[in-house]
Amino acid sequence: MEDIEDLLAGDGGVAPGFRLPVTSVIGLNPKKKPIKSNRFLVQDPLQSIIIPGTQIIYIKTFGCSHNQSDSEYMAGQLAAYGYTLSDNPEEADLWLINTCTVKSPSQSAMDTLISRGKSANKPLVVAGCVPQGSRNIKELEGVSIVGVQQIDRVVEVVEETLKGHEVRLLNRKTLPALDLPKVRKNKFVEILPINVGCLGACTYCKTKHARGHLGSYTVDSLVRRVKTVISEGVREIWISSEDTGAYGRDIGVNLPILLNAIIAELPSTGSTMLRVGMTNPPYILEHLKEIAEVLCHPCVYSFLHVPVQSGSNAVLTAMNREYTVEEFRTVVDTLTKLVPGMQIATDIICGFPGETEDDFCQTVELIKDYKLAQVHISQFYPRPGTPAARMKKVPSAIVKKRSRELTAVFESFTPYNGMEGLEERIWITDVAADGIHLVGHTKGYIQVLITASESLLGASAIVKITSVGRWSVFGEVIEVLCHSSQDGPSSKEEPSDSRLSSCGASDEPCACSKEPEACCNAVKCTDTSEVIAVAVNGNPGEDDKKHDALRKRNSLLMKDSENTVLRQPNLKENSSKARASVAQWNFVDKSLIAGIFLSFLVAVASVFQLWFRKVMSS
């Protein structure tokens, strides 16, 4: 099956999702048994016609925050065309599965879900990195595919799939527009992709096969998007990509330039915070002081995810990571020195091919030296088509042993001890999995659980830390600073004290979050329908089991009034491109009305003419 051809040749194209008679311009593969659903068929004397936009769509997302953003954009376009979004796969008429190729477990989960869908005779559309990087695998036979840079045409693919056609859309084009309709999983959090692909060539990484070479959005387009989401009431903006540090190298700018441009648009009240995503050491090394200044800004979380992957230079060379352990230490030491309360998360791969016992010991020592509050620990997973998959593997028993040992070392740390009694400003954006606590984050992006009314979602507050756990802390609200606004931030919001001063001038300690950027270049990719507070192998200590359930944040536990986007699409987010389609229907309606009116005039004129002739003859 060949890829779908472009709807229109040349650079002009059409608005994303715009319906054309696509059967005349794209390649289709009709299935032997057309999909039938009596609920959505209108009986015609000649054939049954499926009415587009009347079906229920189930969307499942695996992988990184960039994948989550892609799913939100696809959901927004489907909602704009009338489709209902549901988190119940059984009631859905079509399943849209957004996939991750970083690790074997993620792809195995995808395989299982596809098998379930086929068994239930559900029409399937698969998106994300797996089909883009491995389009010919057996599991993708008989399903429709939409590529990572073609998410702006998901409506076409869904409609053709519902008609019983198998379609593929994988050719890379220009980057999808940032102003497409979007249905956010959390309405207070905007995941903003600033670039796709990367400049690296890590021997274990499959993501570049899918996302490709670096492609950056312009500073102006990103700033426009930031202005829009702030006006819509967003309280956290997550800068996301496969490697944020590499941003702009293809268009003549860099990450500090972008971050400073975005900061200039953030409300001075601190009602909306910026979180910088994962960056690899080679690129941040060039801008350490500039990045430190950004992280000191009162509207930017003092938190950064910098993956090291191994404490051994020999292993880093085999991985082709393009930096040394000493350079990673420079990054950590410099940021920790320049940014008060700075917190850094990292990733470790245990059992990379060729890793010796001495190599592993160096990794353990690195983790012990810094006692980072967040470390993503993963066993090595060979990904088909990568150089590392052909390297001599470390025996699986040894890999598991090293993973357990490093996890035990990491879990022995007590990063939040001593925080009891401190007062911290937090930004509240979610409901905890227990349905009781709200989830907020400090300037250092530590997760704080509070007992409060859901009316505080989207607000900022001062809390007093009452107790600490291994993975998060608990607090009580002392004062609410910025209230939530369903229609966007209020221009009258004012901070009630001096806690909005620059981090660099603050003597208050910051703490580390348990929820870093889970980017596709990281080794711990998870199902983003449940954002995990900390991703490591093994279980937490016995003392913390009572808090274990609180490690997962599930926005689906929010009240129906807070989560209506799942069932009732917010058409206020429709882009002008989506409205263009409606405008064309209005033109047709007007044409029909004009025709009817003209016919009426002709009939009246004919009757008058007959009457006039009769009068004259008499």
ChimeraX attribute file (.defattr): number of C-alpha atoms within 10 A of each C-alpha:
attribute: neighborCount
match mode: 1-to-1
recipient: residues
	/A:1	12
	/A:2	12
	/A:3	15
	/A:4	19
	/A:5	14
	/A:6	15
	/A:7	16
	/A:8	10
	/A:9	9
	/A:10	7
	/A:11	7
	/A:12	7
	/A:13	10
	/A:14	14
	/A:15	14
	/A:16	19
	/A:17	21
	/A:18	17
	/A:19	14
	/A:20	11
	/A:21	8
	/A:22	16
	/A:23	10
	/A:24	9
	/A:25	13
	/A:26	16
	/A:27	17
	/A:28	20
	/A:29	16
	/A:30	14
	/A:31	13
	/A:32	8
	/A:33	8
	/A:34	12
	/A:35	16
	/A:36	15
	/A:37	11
	/A:38	9
	/A:39	9
	/A:40	16
	/A:41	15
	/A:42	12
	/A:43	11
	/A:44	8
	/A:45	6
	/A:46	6
	/A:47	9
	/A:48	13
	/A:49	13
	/A:50	20
	/A:51	13
	/A:52	18
	/A:53	18
	/A:54	15
	/A:55	21
	/A:56	22
	/A:57	24
	/A:58	21
	/A:59	23
	/A:60	21
	/A:61	25
	/A:62	25
	/A:63	27
	/A:64	26
	/A:65	27
	/A:66	25
	/A:67	26
	/A:68	23
	/A:69	21
	/A:70	24
	/A:71	26
	/A:72	23
	/A:73	24
	/A:74	26
	/A:75	29
	/A:76	25
	/A:77	29
	/A:78	28
	/A:79	28
	/A:80	26
	/A:81	21
	/A:82	16
	/A:83	21
	/A:84	22
	/A:85	22
	/A:86	18
	/A:87	16
	/A:88	11
	/A:89	17
	/A:90	13
	/A:91	12
	/A:92	18
	/A:93	21
	/A:94	23
	/A:95	23
	/A:96	25
	/A:97	21
	/A:98	27
	/A:99	27
	/A:100	30
	/A:101	29
	/A:102	28
	/A:103	25
	/A:104	16
	/A:105	14
	/A:106	19
	/A:107	18
	/A:108	13
	/A:109	15
	/A:110	23
	/A:111	16
	/A:112	11
	/A:113	15
	/A:114	23
	/A:115	13
	/A:116	12
	/A:117	17
	/A:118	13
	/A:119	9
	/A:120	10
	/A:121	12
	/A:122	18
	/A:123	24
	/A:124	24
	/A:125	26
	/A:126	24
	/A:127	30
	/A:128	29
	/A:129	28
	/A:130	27
	/A:131	26
	/A:132	26
	/A:133	21
	/A:134	16
	/A:135	17
	/A:136	12
	/A:137	10
	/A:138	9
	/A:139	14
	/A:140	18
	/A:141	12
	/A:142	17
	/A:143	17
	/A:144	23
	/A:145	32
	/A:146	29
	/A:147	26
	/A:148	29
	/A:149	23
	/A:150	21
	/A:151	26
	/A:152	24
	/A:153	21
	/A:154	23
	/A:155	24
	/A:156	20
	/A:157	22
	/A:158	26
	/A:159	20
	/A:160	19
	/A:161	25
	/A:162	23
	/A:163	18
	/A:164	18
	/A:165	25
	/A:166	24
	/A:167	26
	/A:168	25
	/A:169	26
	/A:170	23
	/A:171	15
	/A:172	14
	/A:173	10
	/A:174	9
	/A:175	16
	/A:176	17
	/A:177	14
	/A:178	17
	/A:179	18
	/A:180	22
	/A:181	26
	/A:182	27
	/A:183	25
	/A:184	20
	/A:185	22
	/A:186	20
	/A:187	21
	/A:188	23
	/A:189	20
	/A:190	25
	/A:191	23
	/A:192	21
	/A:193	22
	/A:194	26
	/A:195	25
	/A:196	25
	/A:197	23
	/A:198	22
	/A:199	17
	/A:200	18
	/A:201	17
	/A:202	20
	/A:203	20
	/A:204	27
	/A:205	26
	/A:206	27
	/A:207	23
	/A:208	23
	/A:209	18
	/A:210	24
	/A:211	23
	/A:212	17
	/A:213	16
	/A:214	21
	/A:215	21
	/A:216	24
	/A:217	19
	/A:218	16
	/A:219	20
	/A:220	12
	/A:221	13
	/A:222	19
	/A:223	17
	/A:224	14
	/A:225	17
	/A:226	21
	/A:227	14
	/A:228	14
	/A:229	21
	/A:230	21
	/A:231	13
	/A:232	18
	/A:233	22
	/A:234	26
	/A:235	28
	/A:236	26
	/A:237	22
	/A:238	19
	/A:239	21
	/A:240	28
	/A:241	32
	/A:242	30
	/A:243	26
	/A:244	26
	/A:245	26
	/A:246	26
	/A:247	30
	/A:248	22
	/A:249	15
	/A:250	15
	/A:251	13
	/A:252	9
	/A:253	15
	/A:254	19
	/A:255	22
	/A:256	21
	/A:257	14
	/A:258	18
	/A:259	20
	/A:260	15
	/A:261	16
	/A:262	20
	/A:263	19
	/A:264	10
	/A:265	14
	/A:266	20
	/A:267	17
	/A:268	16
	/A:269	20
	/A:270	22
	/A:271	26
	/A:272	26
	/A:273	21
	/A:274	24
	/A:275	22
	/A:276	25
	/A:277	26
	/A:278	27
	/A:279	24
	/A:280	24
	/A:281	25
	/A:282	18
	/A:283	20
	/A:284	20
	/A:285	17
	/A:286	12
	/A:287	15
	/A:288	19
	/A:289	16
	/A:290	15
	/A:291	23
	/A:292	21
	/A:293	18
	/A:294	22
	/A:295	29
	/A:296	25
	/A:297	22
	/A:298	23
	/A:299	25
	/A:300	26
	/A:301	27
	/A:302	32
	/A:303	29
	/A:304	26
	/A:305	23
	/A:306	24
	/A:307	22
	/A:308	26
	/A:309	23
	/A:310	28
	/A:311	23
	/A:312	22
	/A:313	17
	/A:314	16
	/A:315	21
	/A:316	20
	/A:317	14
	/A:318	19
	/A:319	20
	/A:320	14
	/A:321	21
	/A:322	15
	/A:323	17
	/A:324	20
	/A:325	20
	/A:326	12
	/A:327	14
	/A:328	20
	/A:329	15
	/A:330	15
	/A:331	20
	/A:332	20
	/A:333	12
	/A:334	15
	/A:335	25
	/A:336	16
	/A:337	11
	/A:338	17
	/A:339	23
	/A:340	21
	/A:341	23
	/A:342	25
	/A:343	25
	/A:344	25
	/A:345	23
	/A:346	23
	/A:347	22
	/A:348	26
	/A:349	24
	/A:350	25
	/A:351	28
	/A:352	26
	/A:353	22
	/A:354	14
	/A:355	20
	/A:356	15
	/A:357	12
	/A:358	10
	/A:359	17
	/A:360	22
	/A:361	14
	/A:362	17
	/A:363	23
	/A:364	21
	/A:365	14
	/A:366	18
	/A:367	19
	/A:368	15
	/A:369	9
	/A:370	12
	/A:371	17
	/A:372	18
	/A:373	24
	/A:374	26
	/A:375	26
	/A:376	23
	/A:377	24
	/A:378	26
	/A:379	22
	/A:380	24
	/A:381	21
	/A:382	22
	/A:383	19
	/A:384	15
	/A:385	15
	/A:386	16
	/A:387	17
	/A:388	21
	/A:389	17
	/A:390	14
	/A:391	15
	/A:392	11
	/A:393	17
	/A:394	16
	/A:395	10
	/A:396	12
	/A:397	10
	/A:398	13
	/A:399	21
	/A:400	16
	/A:401	14
	/A:402	20
	/A:403	23
	/A:404	20
	/A:405	13
	/A:406	26
	/A:407	21
	/A:408	16
	/A:409	14
	/A:410	21
	/A:411	20
	/A:412	14
	/A:413	15
	/A:414	15
	/A:415	19
	/A:416	18
	/A:417	12
	/A:418	11
	/A:419	18
	/A:420	15
	/A:421	12
	/A:422	13
	/A:423	18
	/A:424	23
	/A:425	22
	/A:426	25
	/A:427	28
	/A:428	26
	/A:429	24
	/A:430	25
	/A:431	25
	/A:432	22
	/A:433	20
	/A:434	15
	/A:435	16
	/A:436	16
	/A:437	19
	/A:438	23
	/A:439	24
	/A:440	27
	/A:441	25
	/A:442	23
	/A:443	29
	/A:444	24
	/A:445	25
	/A:446	27
	/A:447	24
	/A:448	27
	/A:449	25
	/A:450	23
	/A:451	14
	/A:452	14
	/A:453	10
	/A:454	18
	/A:455	11
	/A:456	19
	/A:457	23
	/A:458	27
	/A:459	23
	/A:460	27
	/A:461	23
	/A:462	20
	/A:463	23
	/A:464	19
	/A:465	21
	/A:466	15
	/A:467	18
	/A:468	20
	/A:469	17
	/A:470	21
	/A:471	26
	/A:472	26
	/A:473	22
	/A:474	20
	/A:475	23
	/A:476	18
	/A:477	17
	/A:478	13
	/A:479	13
	/A:480	16
	/A:481	21
	/A:482	23
	/A:483	18
	/A:484	23
	/A:485	17
	/A:486	15
	/A:487	10
	/A:488	15
	/A:489	23
	/A:490	17
	/A:491	9
	/A:492	8
	/A:493	16
	/A:494	14
	/A:495	17
	/A:496	14
	/A:497	8
	/A:498	8
	/A:499	15
	/A:500	16
	/A:501	14
	/A:502	15
	/A:503	27
	/A:504	17
	/A:505	12
	/A:506	16
	/A:507	9
	/A:508	14
	/A:509	15
	/A:510	24
	/A:511	24
	/A:512	29
	/A:513	28
	/A:514	23
	/A:515	23
	/A:516	28
	/A:517	24
	/A:518	26
	/A:519	25
	/A:520	30
	/A:521	25
	/A:522	29
	/A:523	25
	/A:524	25
	/A:525	24
	/A:526	23
	/A:527	17
	/A:528	19
	/A:529	19
	/A:530	16
	/A:531	19
	/A:532	19
	/A:533	20
	/A:534	20
	/A:535	22
	/A:536	23
	/A:537	17
	/A:538	14
	/A:539	13
	/A:540	17
	/A:541	12
	/A:542	8
	/A:543	10
	/A:544	15
	/A:545	13
	/A:546	9
	/A:547	15
	/A:548	18
	/A:549	12
	/A:550	22
	/A:551	21
	/A:552	18
	/A:553	23
	/A:554	21
	/A:555	21
	/A:556	20
	/A:557	16
	/A:558	18
	/A:559	12
	/A:560	11
	/A:561	7
	/A:562	17
	/A:563	17
	/A:564	12
	/A:565	22
	/A:566	20
	/A:567	15
	/A:568	14
	/A:569	23
	/A:570	16
	/A:571	19
	/A:572	10
	/A:573	18
	/A:574	20
	/A:575	16
	/A:576	14
	/A:577	17
	/A:578	20
	/A:579	14
	/A:580	13
	/A:581	15
	/A:582	12
	/A:583	13
	/A:584	11
	/A:585	11
	/A:586	12
	/A:587	11
	/A:588	11
	/A:589	12
	/A:590	12
	/A:591	12
	/A:592	12
	/A:593	12
	/A:594	12
	/A:595	12
	/A:596	12
	/A:597	12
	/A:598	12
	/A:599	12
	/A:600	12
	/A:601	12
	/A:602	12
	/A:603	12
	/A:604	11
	/A:605	12
	/A:606	12
	/A:607	11
	/A:608	12
	/A:609	12
	/A:610	10
	/A:611	11
	/A:612	11
	/A:613	10
	/A:614	10
	/A:615	9
	/A:616	7
	/A:617	6
	/A:618	5
